[in-house]
Amino acid sequence: MEISVLVADDHPMLLKGLVDELKSFNYKVVSAVDNGAKALDDIMSLQPDIAVLDIEMPLLTGFEVIQKCIAQQQPTKFIILTSHKEKGFISKAQKLNIQGYILKDEPAVELHKCIQEVYKGGTYFSSEFNKILEHQVSPEIEKIKFLSPSERTIVRLVAQNKSSKEIGELLSISSRTVEKHRSNIIKKLNLSNGMDALHSWAQEHKELILSI
């Protein structure tokens, strides 16, 4: 059975290469677009079996396209093809239940294997994805789960470079209360007691924090 595929990437040479590779594996490429808005329009109208999306594209990101399609109960299955290995991106892909996540520097046959598995209803992730998920993302998510809802809110604001004074004003609490929360968060996350320990941790895990 012929599998229909939409491809979206804002790099013309890479997009053409992807289309050529997919055709060499006998996929029916129904659309090749260079921005997220066009990808969304074509997914809605053409309803391809699989959409292969870059994350960072003009107008809408790959994640935003997927979120909108999920909201519309679109049956297309999604594969992210990206150069991003950051923990936050991988966590967001996991949260959206994206069926495939492949890195651009992998051979074309990996994308072929991914499409085949995803089409059958399975999932297929780059081995690098799995390593990062197992050793870096999952342990940090487990730490964040121990935080209370108010502590998570404060961590998100710290990740956005808000000071204790600004956080207090936003949450209508005193700076002293914010500092107490910060102290508790540092203990729960097993961070050092240095002044910038929480800020440094929040910046390092910013994408991860904002995706949860």
C-alpha positions as a Markdown table, in Angstrom:
| # | Residue | x | y | z |
|---|---|---|---|---|
| 1 | Met | 0.0 | 0.0 | 0.0 |
| 2 | Glu | 1.3 | 3.4 | -1.0 |
| 3 | Ile | 2.1 | 5.7 | 2.0 |
| 4 | Ser | 1.4 | 9.4 | 1.5 |
| 5 | Val | 3.9 | 11.8 | 3.1 |
| 6 | Leu | 4.1 | 15.6 | 3.7 |
| 7 | Val | 7.5 | 17.1 | 4.3 |
| 8 | Ala | 8.1 | 20.5 | 5.9 |
| 9 | Asp | 11.5 | 22.2 | 6.2 |
| 10 | Asp | 12.6 | 25.8 | 5.7 |
| 11 | His | 16.0 | 24.9 | 4.1 |
| 12 | Pro | 15.4 | 24.5 | 0.3 |
| 13 | Met | 18.3 | 22.1 | -0.4 |
| 14 | Leu | 17.5 | 19.9 | 2.6 |
| 15 | Leu | 13.8 | 19.9 | 1.6 |
| 16 | Lys | 14.6 | 18.8 | -2.0 |
| 17 | Gly | 17.0 | 16.1 | -0.7 |
| 18 | Leu | 14.3 | 14.8 | 1.6 |
| 19 | Val | 11.8 | 14.6 | -1.2 |
| 20 | Asp | 14.2 | 12.8 | -3.5 |
| 21 | Glu | 15.1 | 10.3 | -0.7 |
| 22 | Leu | 11.5 | 9.6 | 0.1 |
| 23 | Lys | 10.6 | 9.0 | -3.5 |
| 24 | Ser | 13.6 | 6.6 | -3.8 |
| 25 | Phe | 11.8 | 4.6 | -1.1 |
| 26 | Asn | 8.6 | 4.7 | -3.1 |
| 27 | Tyr | 6.7 | 7.0 | -0.8 |
| 28 | Lys | 4.0 | 9.3 | -2.3 |
| 29 | Val | 5.2 | 12.8 | -1.4 |
| 30 | Val | 1.9 | 14.8 | -1.6 |
| 31 | Ser | 3.4 | 18.1 | -0.4 |
| 32 | Ala | 6.8 | 19.7 | 0.3 |
| 33 | Val | 6.6 | 23.1 | 2.1 |
| 34 | Asp | 8.9 | 25.5 | 3.7 |
| 35 | Asn | 6.8 | 27.0 | 6.5 |
| 36 | Gly | 4.6 | 25.7 | 9.4 |
| 37 | Ala | 1.4 | 27.5 | 8.3 |
| 38 | Lys | 1.5 | 25.9 | 4.8 |
| 39 | Ala | 2.3 | 22.6 | 6.4 |
| 40 | Leu | -0.8 | 22.9 | 8.6 |
| 41 | Asp | -3.0 | 23.9 | 5.7 |
| 42 | Asp | -1.8 | 21.0 | 3.6 |
| 43 | Ile | -2.1 | 18.4 | 6.4 |
| 44 | Met | -5.7 | 19.5 | 7.0 |
| 45 | Ser | -6.7 | 19.4 | 3.3 |
| 46 | Leu | -4.6 | 16.5 | 2.0 |
| 47 | Gln | -4.6 | 14.3 | 5.2 |
| 48 | Pro | -1.3 | 12.5 | 4.5 |
| 49 | Asp | -0.6 | 9.3 | 6.3 |
| 50 | Ile | 2.7 | 10.8 | 7.7 |
| 51 | Ala | 3.9 | 14.4 | 8.2 |
| 52 | Val | 7.7 | 14.8 | 8.5 |
| 53 | Leu | 8.3 | 18.2 | 10.2 |
| 54 | Asp | 11.3 | 20.3 | 11.2 |
| 55 | Ile | 10.9 | 22.0 | 14.6 |
| 56 | Glu | 12.0 | 25.5 | 13.8 |
| 57 | Met | 10.1 | 26.9 | 10.8 |
| 58 | Pro | 8.6 | 30.3 | 9.9 |
| 59 | Leu | 5.1 | 31.2 | 10.9 |
| 60 | Leu | 4.5 | 28.0 | 13.0 |
| 61 | Thr | 7.0 | 25.6 | 14.6 |
| 62 | Gly | 6.7 | 21.9 | 14.0 |
| 63 | Phe | 5.4 | 21.5 | 17.5 |
| 64 | Glu | 2.7 | 24.2 | 17.0 |
| 65 | Val | 1.6 | 22.4 | 13.8 |
| 66 | Ile | 1.3 | 19.1 | 15.7 |
| 67 | Gln | -0.6 | 20.8 | 18.6 |
| 68 | Lys | -3.1 | 22.3 | 16.2 |
| 69 | Cys | -3.6 | 19.0 | 14.3 |
| 70 | Ile | -4.2 | 17.1 | 17.6 |
| 71 | Ala | -6.7 | 19.7 | 18.7 |
| 72 | Gln | -8.6 | 19.1 | 15.3 |
| 73 | Gln | -8.3 | 15.3 | 15.8 |
| 74 | Gln | -6.3 | 15.1 | 12.6 |
| 75 | Pro | -5.4 | 11.4 | 11.8 |
| 76 | Thr | -2.0 | 12.1 | 10.3 |
| 77 | Lys | 0.9 | 10.6 | 12.2 |
| 78 | Phe | 3.9 | 12.9 | 13.0 |
| 79 | Ile | 7.7 | 12.5 | 12.8 |
| 80 | Ile | 10.0 | 15.3 | 13.9 |
| 81 | Leu | 13.2 | 15.5 | 11.8 |
| 82 | Thr | 15.6 | 17.9 | 13.4 |
| 83 | Ser | 19.1 | 18.8 | 14.5 |
| 84 | His | 18.0 | 19.5 | 18.0 |
| 85 | Lys | 19.2 | 17.2 | 20.7 |
| 86 | Glu | 18.3 | 19.5 | 23.7 |
| 87 | Lys | 16.5 | 18.0 | 26.6 |
| 88 | Gly | 13.6 | 20.4 | 26.4 |
| 89 | Phe | 12.8 | 19.6 | 22.8 |
| 90 | Ile | 12.9 | 15.9 | 23.5 |
| 91 | Ser | 10.7 | 16.3 | 26.5 |
| 92 | Lys | 8.2 | 18.3 | 24.5 |
| 93 | Ala | 8.1 | 15.7 | 21.8 |
| 94 | Gln | 7.5 | 13.1 | 24.5 |
| 95 | Lys | 4.7 | 15.2 | 26.0 |
| 96 | Leu | 2.9 | 15.5 | 22.7 |
| 97 | Asn | 3.2 | 11.8 | 22.1 |
| 98 | Ile | 5.0 | 12.3 | 18.8 |
| 99 | Gln | 5.4 | 8.9 | 17.1 |
| 100 | Gly | 8.9 | 9.5 | 15.6 |
| 101 | Tyr | 11.9 | 11.8 | 16.4 |
| 102 | Ile | 14.9 | 11.5 | 14.0 |
| 103 | Leu | 18.0 | 13.6 | 13.8 |
| 104 | Lys | 19.0 | 15.2 | 10.5 |
| 105 | Asp | 22.6 | 13.8 | 10.7 |
| 106 | Glu | 21.4 | 10.2 | 10.6 |
| 107 | Pro | 21.3 | 8.2 | 7.3 |
| 108 | Ala | 18.1 | 8.4 | 5.1 |
| 109 | Val | 17.4 | 4.7 | 5.9 |
| 110 | Glu | 16.7 | 5.7 | 9.5 |
| 111 | Leu | 13.8 | 8.0 | 8.3 |
| 112 | His | 12.6 | 5.1 | 6.1 |
| 113 | Lys | 12.6 | 2.7 | 9.1 |
| 114 | Cys | 10.8 | 5.4 | 11.2 |
| 115 | Ile | 8.1 | 6.0 | 8.6 |
| 116 | Gln | 7.5 | 2.2 | 8.3 |
| 117 | Glu | 7.2 | 1.8 | 12.1 |
| 118 | Val | 5.0 | 4.9 | 12.7 |
| 119 | Tyr | 2.7 | 3.9 | 9.8 |
| 120 | Lys | 2.1 | 0.6 | 11.5 |
| 121 | Gly | 1.1 | 2.4 | 14.7 |
| 122 | Gly | 4.4 | 2.0 | 16.5 |
| 123 | Thr | 7.0 | 4.6 | 17.6 |
| 124 | Tyr | 10.6 | 5.1 | 16.4 |
| 125 | Phe | 13.2 | 7.4 | 17.9 |
| 126 | Ser | 16.8 | 8.1 | 17.2 |
| 127 | Ser | 19.1 | 6.1 | 19.5 |
| 128 | Glu | 20.5 | 9.5 | 20.6 |
| 129 | Phe | 17.0 | 10.5 | 21.6 |
| 130 | Asn | 16.6 | 7.5 | 23.8 |
| 131 | Lys | 20.0 | 8.0 | 25.4 |
| 132 | Ile | 19.2 | 11.7 | 26.3 |
| 133 | Leu | 15.7 | 10.7 | 27.4 |
| 134 | Glu | 17.0 | 7.9 | 29.7 |
| 135 | His | 20.0 | 9.6 | 31.2 |
| 136 | Gln | 19.2 | 13.4 | 31.1 |
| 137 | Val | 15.5 | 14.1 | 30.6 |
| 138 | Ser | 13.8 | 11.4 | 32.8 |
| 139 | Pro | 15.9 | 12.1 | 35.9 |
| 140 | Glu | 15.2 | 15.8 | 35.8 |
| 141 | Ile | 11.5 | 15.3 | 35.2 |
| 142 | Glu | 11.4 | 13.0 | 38.3 |
| 143 | Lys | 13.0 | 15.8 | 40.3 |
| 144 | Ile | 10.5 | 18.4 | 39.1 |
| 145 | Lys | 7.6 | 16.1 | 40.0 |
| 146 | Phe | 8.6 | 16.4 | 43.7 |
| 147 | Leu | 7.9 | 20.2 | 43.5 |
| 148 | Ser | 4.5 | 21.5 | 44.6 |
| 149 | Pro | 2.4 | 23.4 | 42.0 |
| 150 | Ser | 3.5 | 26.8 | 43.5 |
| 151 | Glu | 7.1 | 25.8 | 43.5 |
| 152 | Arg | 6.9 | 24.7 | 39.8 |
| 153 | Thr | 5.4 | 28.1 | 39.0 |
| 154 | Ile | 8.3 | 29.8 | 40.8 |
| 155 | Val | 10.8 | 27.6 | 38.9 |
| 156 | Arg | 9.2 | 28.6 | 35.6 |
| 157 | Leu | 9.5 | 32.3 | 36.5 |
| 158 | Val | 13.1 | 31.8 | 37.5 |
| 159 | Ala | 13.7 | 30.2 | 34.1 |
| 160 | Gln | 12.3 | 33.4 | 32.6 |
| 161 | Asn | 14.9 | 35.5 | 34.5 |
| 162 | Lys | 12.4 | 36.9 | 36.9 |
| 163 | Ser | 13.9 | 38.2 | 40.2 |
| 164 | Ser | 12.4 | 37.3 | 43.6 |
| 165 | Lys | 10.9 | 40.8 | 43.8 |
| 166 | Glu | 9.2 | 40.4 | 40.4 |
| 167 | Ile | 8.0 | 36.9 | 41.2 |
| 168 | Gly | 6.5 | 38.2 | 44.5 |
| 169 | Glu | 4.7 | 40.9 | 42.6 |
| 170 | Leu | 3.4 | 38.5 | 40.0 |
| 171 | Leu | 2.1 | 36.0 | 42.6 |
| 172 | Ser | 1.0 | 38.6 | 45.1 |
| 173 | Ile | 3.4 | 37.2 | 47.8 |
| 174 | Ser | 6.3 | 38.8 | 49.7 |
| 175 | Ser | 9.9 | 38.5 | 48.4 |
| 176 | Arg | 10.6 | 36.8 | 51.7 |
| 177 | Thr | 8.1 | 34.1 | 50.9 |
| 178 | Val | 9.6 | 33.7 | 47.4 |
| 179 | Glu | 13.0 | 33.2 | 49.0 |
| 180 | Lys | 11.6 | 30.6 | 51.3 |
| 181 | His | 10.2 | 28.7 | 48.3 |
| 182 | Arg | 13.5 | 29.0 | 46.5 |
| 183 | Ser | 15.3 | 27.5 | 49.5 |
| 184 | Asn | 12.9 | 24.6 | 49.6 |
| 185 | Ile | 13.2 | 24.1 | 45.8 |
| 186 | Ile | 17.0 | 24.0 | 46.1 |
| 187 | Lys | 16.8 | 21.3 | 48.7 |
| 188 | Lys | 14.3 | 19.2 | 46.7 |
| 189 | Leu | 16.5 | 19.5 | 43.6 |
| 190 | Asn | 19.7 | 18.7 | 45.5 |
| 191 | Leu | 21.4 | 21.8 | 44.3 |
| 192 | Ser | 24.2 | 23.7 | 46.0 |
| 193 | Asn | 23.3 | 26.6 | 48.3 |
| 194 | Gly | 25.0 | 29.2 | 46.1 |
| 195 | Met | 23.1 | 32.4 | 45.3 |
| 196 | Asp | 22.8 | 31.5 | 41.6 |
| 197 | Ala | 22.4 | 27.7 | 41.9 |
| 198 | Leu | 18.6 | 27.7 | 41.2 |
| 199 | His | 18.9 | 30.3 | 38.4 |
| 200 | Ser | 21.7 | 28.4 | 36.7 |
| 201 | Trp | 19.8 | 25.1 | 37.0 |
| 202 | Ala | 16.6 | 26.7 | 35.6 |
| 203 | Gln | 18.5 | 28.2 | 32.7 |
| 204 | Glu | 20.2 | 24.9 | 31.8 |
| 205 | His | 16.8 | 23.1 | 31.9 |
| 206 | Lys | 14.7 | 26.0 | 30.6 |
| 207 | Glu | 13.1 | 24.2 | 27.7 |
| 208 | Leu | 12.4 | 21.2 | 29.9 |
| 209 | Ile | 10.8 | 23.3 | 32.6 |
| 210 | Leu | 8.6 | 25.3 | 30.3 |
| 211 | Ser | 7.4 | 22.1 | 28.5 |
| 212 | Ile | 6.1 | 20.5 | 31.7 |
